[in-house]
Every structure is written in C-alpha cells, then in structure tokens.
Amino acid sequence: MNSFNVWHLFILVYVLGIVVPCWRIASKAGYPGALALLALVPGPNVILLWLFAFLEWPVERARS
C-alpha cells in the first residue's frame, strides 16, 4: 500500500468520524441530517455549531 492510498483511507475515516455523529445529532434535533455535510466546510461549520447551540430545535417546539 503506497502513501497515496493511506492518505485516502485517513481522509475517509476523518470524514466519517465527523459526518456520522453530526448527522445523528441533526436528526435527533429534528433537522435534516444532510446539514451534517456543512460540518466539512470551513466557515459554515462554525455557524452550524452556533445554530445548534442557540436556536430552539424542532423537537423542542413539538413538545410544547
């Protein structure tokens, strides 16, 4: 296995390690899971984090 393939594997593991948990959090909060893909983009990832932290989640709105 050359270093090119090792880097591809590393990047795949990194991306899955970020996207999968974010997808689950977004889904449990009541948002579309595809928002997790924004976690990979510099800039929108910070905005997404702040939105999740401070906006009322759709799940919370459904309870009240």
Contacts in CASP RR format, 6 or more apart in sequence:
PFRMAT RR
TARGET T0000
AUTHOR 0000-0000-0000
METHOD contacts of the structure
MODEL  1
MNSFNVWHLFILVYVLGIVVPCWRIASKAGYPGALALLALVPGPNVILLW
LFAFLEWPVERARS
15 40 0 8 1.000
18 39 0 8 1.000
18 40 0 8 1.000
19 36 0 8 1.000
19 37 0 8 1.000
19 39 0 8 1.000
19 40 0 8 1.000
20 36 0 8 1.000
22 33 0 8 1.000
22 35 0 8 1.000
22 36 0 8 1.000
22 39 0 8 1.000
23 33 0 8 1.000
23 34 0 8 1.000
23 36 0 8 1.000
25 36 0 8 1.000
25 52 0 8 1.000
26 32 0 8 1.000
26 33 0 8 1.000
26 34 0 8 1.000
26 35 0 8 1.000
26 36 0 8 1.000
26 52 0 8 1.000
27 33 0 8 1.000
28 59 0 8 1.000
29 52 0 8 1.000
29 57 0 8 1.000
29 58 0 8 1.000
29 59 0 8 1.000
30 57 0 8 1.000
30 58 0 8 1.000
30 59 0 8 1.000
31 52 0 8 1.000
31 57 0 8 1.000
31 58 0 8 1.000
35 48 0 8 1.000
38 44 0 8 1.000
38 45 0 8 1.000
38 47 0 8 1.000
38 48 0 8 1.000
39 45 0 8 1.000
39 48 0 8 1.000
END
